[in-house]
Amino acid sequence: MKTGCPYCTEAITFLDRNGVGYRLKDVTVDAEARADMERKSGQTKAPTLDWNGKILADFGVDELIPFLRGRNVKLEDS
């Protein structure tokens, strides 16, 4: 996540509401996490999600839902 990023806040809220666990890293203060995000996604934009090696970068909830469903994640709203 990046501090102040509305897409990051939206993704965190969605994951929390749907009971999806995650490990949060703030790339605005953690240089190692930022370098890892850039290496994995090929860009500097957030949010970036690494799901067992499958990367979803620079996304909103509209992209997050099918990404998670494609990985057989049961969402509480479905």
C-alpha positions as YAML, in Angstrom:
chain: A
units: angstrom
residues:
- id: 1
  name: MET
  ca: [0.00, 0.00, 0.00]
- id: 2
  name: LYS
  ca: [0.91, 3.63, -0.35]
- id: 3
  name: THR
  ca: [-0.13, 6.12, 2.30]
- id: 4
  name: GLY
  ca: [-3.02, 8.22, 0.99]
- id: 5
  name: CYS
  ca: [-3.78, 5.90, -1.94]
- id: 6
  name: PRO
  ca: [-7.57, 5.63, -2.32]
- id: 7
  name: TYR
  ca: [-7.29, 2.39, -4.33]
- id: 8
  name: CYS
  ca: [-5.20, 0.85, -1.54]
- id: 9
  name: THR
  ca: [-7.77, 1.89, 1.06]
- id: 10
  name: GLU
  ca: [-10.58, 0.47, -1.08]
- id: 11
  name: ALA
  ca: [-8.73, -2.85, -1.51]
- id: 12
  name: ILE
  ca: [-7.97, -3.14, 2.22]
- id: 13
  name: THR
  ca: [-11.60, -2.40, 3.12]
- id: 14
  name: PHE
  ca: [-12.82, -5.00, 0.60]
- id: 15
  name: LEU
  ca: [-10.42, -7.68, 1.83]
- id: 16
  name: ASP
  ca: [-11.35, -6.99, 5.47]
- id: 17
  name: ARG
  ca: [-15.09, -7.06, 4.78]
- id: 18
  name: ASN
  ca: [-14.78, -10.36, 2.93]
- id: 19
  name: GLY
  ca: [-12.56, -12.08, 5.48]
- id: 20
  name: VAL
  ca: [-9.59, -12.41, 3.12]
- id: 21
  name: GLY
  ca: [-6.29, -12.50, 4.97]
- id: 22
  name: TYR
  ca: [-3.31, -10.52, 3.71]
- id: 23
  name: ARG
  ca: [0.04, -9.16, 4.78]
- id: 24
  name: LEU
  ca: [0.15, -5.38, 4.48]
- id: 25
  name: LYS
  ca: [3.35, -3.59, 3.51]
- id: 26
  name: ASP
  ca: [3.55, 0.20, 3.28]
- id: 27
  name: VAL
  ca: [5.86, 0.93, 0.36]
- id: 28
  name: THR
  ca: [6.00, 4.63, 1.23]
- id: 29
  name: VAL
  ca: [8.07, 3.86, 4.34]
- id: 30
  name: ASP
  ca: [9.56, 0.42, 3.61]
- id: 31
  name: ALA
  ca: [12.21, 0.66, 0.88]
- id: 32
  name: GLU
  ca: [12.66, -3.13, 0.74]
- id: 33
  name: ALA
  ca: [8.92, -3.64, 0.24]
- id: 34
  name: ARG
  ca: [8.88, -0.97, -2.47]
- id: 35
  name: ALA
  ca: [11.77, -2.63, -4.33]
- id: 36
  name: ASP
  ca: [10.01, -6.01, -4.03]
- id: 37
  name: MET
  ca: [6.76, -4.53, -5.37]
- id: 38
  name: GLU
  ca: [8.57, -2.94, -8.32]
- id: 39
  name: ARG
  ca: [10.44, -6.16, -9.09]
- id: 40
  name: LYS
  ca: [7.29, -8.29, -9.00]
- id: 41
  name: SER
  ca: [4.94, -5.91, -10.81]
- id: 42
  name: GLY
  ca: [7.36, -4.06, -13.07]
- id: 43
  name: GLN
  ca: [5.94, -0.72, -11.94]
- id: 44
  name: THR
  ca: [5.72, 1.73, -9.04]
- id: 45
  name: LYS
  ca: [1.93, 1.87, -8.78]
- id: 46
  name: ALA
  ca: [-0.06, 0.50, -5.87]
- id: 47
  name: PRO
  ca: [-1.87, -1.46, -4.78]
- id: 48
  name: THR
  ca: [-0.03, -4.59, -5.78]
- id: 49
  name: LEU
  ca: [-1.14, -8.04, -4.67]
- id: 50
  name: ASP
  ca: [1.08, -11.12, -4.80]
- id: 51
  name: TRP
  ca: [-1.12, -14.21, -4.49]
- id: 52
  name: ASN
  ca: [1.24, -17.18, -4.44]
- id: 53
  name: GLY
  ca: [3.29, -15.71, -7.26]
- id: 54
  name: LYS
  ca: [0.35, -14.39, -9.30]
- id: 55
  name: ILE
  ca: [0.58, -10.60, -9.41]
- id: 56
  name: LEU
  ca: [-2.26, -8.11, -9.62]
- id: 57
  name: ALA
  ca: [-0.95, -4.55, -9.83]
- id: 58
  name: ASP
  ca: [-2.48, -1.09, -9.99]
- id: 59
  name: PHE
  ca: [-6.01, -2.38, -9.47]
- id: 60
  name: GLY
  ca: [-9.39, -1.45, -8.10]
- id: 61
  name: VAL
  ca: [-12.01, -3.70, -6.55]
- id: 62
  name: ASP
  ca: [-13.52, -4.34, -10.00]
- id: 63
  name: GLU
  ca: [-10.30, -6.14, -10.97]
- id: 64
  name: LEU
  ca: [-9.72, -7.64, -7.52]
- id: 65
  name: ILE
  ca: [-12.98, -9.63, -7.39]
- id: 66
  name: PRO
  ca: [-12.39, -11.75, -10.53]
- id: 67
  name: PHE
  ca: [-8.70, -12.13, -9.62]
- id: 68
  name: LEU
  ca: [-9.63, -13.65, -6.24]
- id: 69
  name: ARG
  ca: [-12.46, -15.75, -7.63]
- id: 70
  name: GLY
  ca: [-10.04, -17.09, -10.23]
- id: 71
  name: ARG
  ca: [-7.98, -18.37, -7.33]
- id: 72
  name: ASN
  ca: [-11.00, -20.04, -5.71]
- id: 73
  name: VAL
  ca: [-11.24, -17.51, -2.89]
- id: 74
  name: LYS
  ca: [-14.69, -17.62, -1.33]
- id: 75
  name: LEU
  ca: [-15.94, -14.09, -0.84]
- id: 76
  name: GLU
  ca: [-18.52, -13.49, 1.87]
- id: 77
  name: ASP
  ca: [-20.83, -11.67, -0.55]
- id: 78
  name: SER
  ca: [-21.04, -14.62, -2.95]
...
